[in-house]
């Protein structure tokens, strides 16, 4: 796009950003301003870094992208802001973390800016992301740049050749993975894998155990919850549902790459695209990588579906699994309770409340620029960005997807899985209570990783998670945490 057109496209948000200062929009209103933006290394970093020079040409603002491994992101941002160092002007991170940053007064309230910014087309942002991922207590603190839901991917040709159906339950998933494991799926003469799931420690694997736990635990709608009992904040861990989820992860490892415990999603995604995996669990990134002619060997051979579910669900009183009934599984599909997980909730941009006013203006203008359809429509179709569809207009087949190389049939399946997940009345919401990162990324991740590595057994894993979560509840304040948890999921 020509510079003149781009300038016209961002003039409104530049004016809105400067309005509080009483300044007039200029050709380069942020000349000489540097904004330090913190985020994750790799995907997510890529589009932010790629578009920064264009934004600087338009506005004069220098956007300095600083990236760290995912495992370090939460703490480095929190430490910088809490210590008063404030070397980080803005960050792109998980929406669930905002509660800790807001509690300390570190995040800027973006509500007035968003209300005045017509260019971001906020009404087009999916209701879930607009209302849950961006807001806290009714105020906007983050700008949505990405939409995240866990989905299942599968090789249509491999399953058909083996006489297997697309799995709808976790038991079926394991059966299919076992049936096709070891077959040559890409024609290179090398045996391939029945299942590929990122299970690396200190990465992003801890979300996957909750996919399985959730569909066994939450069956009566989002407000029922998955992580804790809404009566007393006791962890929903010491029960048959959590144990079965551990069993699933352990058995699926038998049908995965030999080094699966050291693979993150950045490793399993190219494995699926190169034709080496029959089944895969991941976010929406796999769909866009699968249509990239430069790296995909599965074009036209893949499909996507809502995450598998279960025909049994947890009796919260007894801790036992019981067969689904109309009463216990009111949202079941063909007898299967699905609980699609809005894991992570999509990456978003937030601004340091202690940054200089001019820097805040430039940071907001940059996030506005990134989320506007002119940029986001392209970025959500590119696998390497880490950005997945989040606008309503991006969630139906159009020239956007056609031009990206996705067939109408592929789009129907891929976008259909996202839409089905987003519209599910039994959607699992990510944990968003104070110090949620410690509950999941520290306690849960360490225990499950040690279990999969054979360092501790199943009972020790259950005990580690239950004890760790209970200790955090008591340390932070059980009643307070219960109030936060119930408010998050909409429980009464």
C-alpha positions, 0 to 999 in steps of 0.5 A: 500500500502506498505511503499516502494511503497508509497515512490516511488510514492512520490519521484518525488514530493518531489524532485520537492519541494526541487529542488528550494532549491538545496537540494537532495531528501531524505527518509524523506526530511521534518523531523522536519517540521510542517505544520499548515493546516486550513480547515472546520470542518467535511467533508474535514477535515476527509481525510486531517486528516486521511492521514496526519500520512501516509504522515508524515511516508513517508516524516517526515513532521507533518501535523497539521489540524486545523478545524473551522465551515464553517462560520468562515473559510474565515475570520479566514484565511484572518485575520491571513494572513492580520494581519501578524500573519501567524500561518496558513501555508496553507489552504483548502478553496473555490476557489472563495475566492482566489481573496481576498487572492491574492490581499493582496499578501497572496497566493503563486504562485504555477505555477512552482511547478505544472509545474514540478510535473508530479505525480499530473497528471494535464492533468487528472484534469477536464478542468473546475477545472484546468482552473477556480478553480485553476487559477487567471490571468493565474497563479496557486494558488490552488491545486484541491482536490474536484469537486463541482456541485449542483445536484438533487437526487431523490428516484426512487421507491417512485416516481414510486409508486406515479406515478410521473416523475423525475422533470425537472423544479422547478414547477415540483419539488414542485408538486412532493414534495407535492404529496409524502410528508408524505408517509413512504419512509423507512418502519419504520412507520413514515411519511417522507419528499417530499424535503430535502434542507439544509437551515441553517443560517450561513452555506452553504444554500445561494448557493441554492437560486442561483440555482433557480435564475440562471435557471430563469436569465441566458439562453444565456450561461455562459458569460451572468451571473447570479448575476449582469447586465454586463452593469452597475453591477446592481444586478439582484435581483429586478425582478420576477426571484429572487422573484420566487426563494424565493417563491420556497424556502418558499414552499419547506419548507412546504414539508421538515423536520419540523426543515429544517431551522436549517439543514445544508447539513451535516444533510440532507445527512444522511436523504436522505441516511436513506430513509427519503427524496424523493427529495434532492438538494446537491453537489456530496457527496450524491451519494457516501453516498447513496452507503455506505452499513453502512449508506444507506437504499436507495442502488439501489433506488436512482437517480441523475439528472442535477438541475431542470430548467425553461420554463420561463426566465427573460427579463432583460429589463422589469424584467418580466418572459417570456416563453422560445423561441429559441432566449431567451433559445438557450440551452434549453433541451425539452423546459427547460432552465437548468443552472447547478451551479458550486457552490463553485467550489470544495475545493482546497489547497493554501499556505501562501506566507509568510510561511518559504520556507521549510514549503512551500515545505512540504505543497505543497508536502502534497497537491500533495500527496492528489491530486494524483490518488493513494489517490484521486481515493479512497477519491472521492468514500467515502461519509464522505470525502466531496471530489467529482470526479474531474478527467476525469478518475473518471467521467466514470464507472470503477473498481474504482466505482465498488469496491466502491459499485456503480452499473453501472446503478447508476454510469451512472446516478450519473456520467452522471449528473456531466458530463452533468453539467460540459459540459453545455454551460449555466453553472453558475460560482460562484461569484469571485470578490473582497469580494465575501464572503460578497455579498453571505455569509453575505448579501444574506445568512442573507436576505434569512434566515430571509425571510424563518424564517418569520422575513422579507417579500419577498419585504424586502428580495429583498430590503436587497439584492439589497441595500446590493450588491449596497452598496458593489459595491459603497464601493469597486468601481463599475467600478472595480467590473464590470471589475472583474465580466466580466472577471470571466464569460468571458463577453465582 
